[in-house]
Amino acid sequence: MKVFIPSPLLSYTGQEKEVEVGGSTIAELLDELNRRYPGIRFRMIDEQDAIRPHMRIFVNGEQVWNLNTPLQPSDEIYILQALSGG
């Protein structure tokens, strides 16, 4: 399935903005992303296996909060990172 990577994480993917990754859940998809791009999962998921507060994950335009959310091969996944500062 297509996964769209936010600009702050492009250094992990070699500047690829869109990658093809498999998985039957968000957790499996993130594990596969991390196998291909080591370290990227930790930027999105904390030590308690929760999505970090500044990260957003959308499946086909709907925000998900649960890593056990099921996925279909045709799904499009958007990972967004909130910007902060002043």
Beta strands, then each sheet from edge to edge (+ up, - down):
strand 1: 2-4
strand 2: 18-20
strand 3: 55-59
strand 4: 62-64
strand 5: 76-81
sheet 1: 2+ 1- 5- 3+ 4-
end
